[in-house]
Amino acid sequence: MIDFEEKYHSQKRLTDQLMHALARVADENGHYTHDHSERVALYSMEIAKRLGKTRAEQYEIYEMGLLHDIGKIGIPDEIITKSDSLKDDEYDLMKRHPMIGAKILQHISEIPGLAVGARWHHERYDGSGYPDGLEGNAIPEEARIIAIADAYDAMSSQRNYSGVMKQKHVRAEIEKGKGTQFDPHIADVMLRMIDEDEKYKMNSELPVYMIKEYFGAIDE
């Protein structure tokens, strides 16, 4: 006799494993240290929690953050792994990764939001981002959350072309980006997270505490 509950949980585990495998593919060839996508997903989920989202909404944003950079698998390795600044034509090619990611994810009907995070995580609150130049609340809230989580991890992680930025400088950059690069309200949430991280560990130790309570009964 088929145990449908066990079958359901088995399928959920498989989905989770496949998503993490795809995220690792994107990270392995990227500018960032291992687990960049995992950290972005966790920061995004914590921000969503602090914004009052339900546990199901928080986990959906986690999934969106996990695959936000999947489009980088469509960018040539010599650009992805370049150790110095990109030339204009190389940067134009790099800017295609959100559209590539959205195209990869757009037909996953069970989690339709995945394509949202992939396509719009490089939009800016003032409308100067890419690929569509969306402005303010026209940018989906999930993408605005992932955008600041992604920026925080980019500044606080070792990359091919730069070292880890000091925490006070990361904070200053996020403060400076309020209303231009970032949604001001969401930026304030990230600033509080930084202020609470007195020993600057959030960037170097995967914040597992953020995720433990979410796995399990997330279907409420």
ZAMARGU-4260 file (C-alpha; in steps of 0.2 Angstrom, whole numbers, plus 5000, padded with zeros to 4 digits):
<rodrens>
0) 5000/5000/5000 | 5007/5017/4995 | 5011/5029/5010 | 5005/5045/5002 | 5012/5056/5016
5) 5029/5048/5014 | 5028/5050/4995 | 5023/5068/4997 | 5038/5072/5009 | 5050/5062/4998
10) 5045/5073/4983 | 5048/5088/4993 | 5065/5082/4998 | 5069/5078/4980 | 5063/5096/4975
15) 5074/5104/4988 | 5089/5094/4983 | 5087/5098/4965 | 5085/5116/4968 | 5101/5116/4979
20) 5110/5107/4965 | 5105/5120/4952 | 5111/5134/4964 | 5128/5126/4966 | 5130/5125/4948
25) 5127/5144/4947 | 5139/5147/4962 | 5153/5136/4956 | 5157/5147/4941 | 5152/5163/4949
30) 5162/5178/4957 | 5157/5173/4974 | 5162/5160/4987 | 5153/5144/4989 | 5136/5145/4996
35) 5132/5163/4989 | 5115/5158/4983 | 5111/5149/5000 | 5116/5165/5010 | 5106/5176/4998
40) 5091/5164/5001 | 5093/5164/5020 | 5095/5183/5021 | 5079/5185/5010 | 5069/5174/5021
45) 5074/5183/5037 | 5070/5199/5029 | 5053/5192/5024 | 5050/5186/5042 | 5054/5203/5049
50) 5042/5211/5036 | 5028/5200/5043 | 5026/5187/5029 | 5018/5170/5033 | 5030/5155/5035
55) 5024/5149/5017 | 5028/5166/5010 | 5045/5166/5019 | 5050/5149/5012 | 5044/5154/4994
60) 5056/5169/4995 | 5070/5157/5001 | 5067/5147/4985 | 5067/5162/4974 | 5083/5168/4982
65) 5091/5151/4980 | 5089/5151/4961 | 5091/5170/4958 | 5107/5168/4949 | 5103/5152/4939
70) 5104/5162/4923 | 5123/5164/4925 | 5125/5146/4918 | 5121/5154/4901 | 5136/5167/4902
75) 5153/5162/4896 | 5165/5156/4909 | 5178/5168/4904 | 5166/5182/4909 | 5159/5174/4925
80) 5176/5170/4932 | 5186/5186/4926 | 5196/5193/4940 | 5196/5211/4935 | 5183/5224/4929
85) 5172/5219/4915 | 5173/5228/4898 | 5157/5237/4892 | 5153/5223/4880 | 5157/5210/4893
90) 5146/5219/4906 | 5132/5220/4893 | 5133/5201/4891 | 5133/5198/4910 | 5117/5209/4911
95) 5108/5195/4901 | 5109/5183/4915 | 5092/5189/4923 | 5083/5186/4907 | 5091/5169/4904
100) 5087/5164/4922 | 5069/5169/4920 | 5067/5159/4904 | 5074/5144/4912 | 5062/5145/4927
105) 5046/5152/4919 | 5038/5136/4915 | 5040/5129/4933 | 5021/5131/4937 | 5022/5124/4954
110) 5033/5138/4960 | 5029/5153/4948 | 5038/5165/4958 | 5055/5158/4954 | 5056/5168/4938
115) 5052/5184/4947 | 5067/5183/4958 | 5078/5178/4943 | 5072/5192/4931 | 5071/5207/4943
120) 5084/5205/4956 | 5095/5218/4947 | 5082/5231/4946 | 5085/5247/4956 | 5072/5257/4966
125) 5075/5273/4956 | 5072/5264/4940 | 5090/5264/4934 | 5092/5245/4935 | 5090/5231/4923
130) 5084/5222/4913 | 5067/5231/4912 | 5071/5248/4921 | 5056/5245/4933 | 5054/5258/4947
135) 5048/5258/4965 | 5034/5247/4969 | 5033/5241/4951 | 5047/5230/4955 | 5040/5214/4964
140) 5043/5215/4982 | 5051/5198/4982 | 5064/5204/4970 | 5067/5220/4980 | 5070/5209/4995
145) 5082/5197/4985 | 5091/5213/4978 | 5097/5219/4995 | 5101/5202/5001 | 5112/5199/4985
150) 5120/5216/4987 | 5124/5213/5005 | 5132/5196/5001 | 5142/5203/4987 | 5150/5216/4998
155) 5153/5205/5013 | 5160/5190/5003 | 5177/5186/4995 | 5176/5188/4976 | 5187/5185/4962
160) 5191/5204/4960 | 5189/5210/4978 | 5190/5205/4996 | 5178/5206/5010 | 5172/5224/5014
165) 5172/5230/5032 | 5155/5229/5040 | 5154/5248/5043 | 5157/5251/5025 | 5144/5238/5020
170) 5132/5247/5031 | 5136/5264/5024 | 5134/5258/5006 | 5116/5251/5010 | 5112/5267/5019
175) 5118/5277/5004 | 5108/5266/4993 | 5091/5269/5002 | 5078/5276/4989 | 5090/5274/4974
180) 5096/5256/4973 | 5086/5249/4987 | 5068/5250/4994 | 5070/5261/5009 | 5059/5251/5020
185) 5068/5235/5016 | 5085/5243/5017 | 5080/5248/5035 | 5077/5229/5039 | 5094/5224/5032
190) 5102/5238/5042 | 5094/5232/5058 | 5101/5214/5054 | 5118/5222/5052 | 5117/5231/5068
195) 5112/5215/5077 | 5127/5206/5070 | 5139/5214/5082 | 5153/5202/5078 | 5151/5202/5059
200) 5147/5183/5058 | 5132/5184/5046 | 5144/5185/5031 | 5156/5170/5036 | 5145/5158/5045
205) 5129/5151/5036 | 5115/5158/5047 | 5108/5141/5050 | 5097/5147/5064 | 5087/5157/5051
210) 5081/5142/5042 | 5079/5128/5055 | 5061/5133/5060 | 5055/5135/5042 | 5058/5117/5037
215) 5044/5106/5042 | 5026/5113/5043 | 5028/5127/5030 | 5011/5124/5021 | 5001/5134/5033
</rodrens>
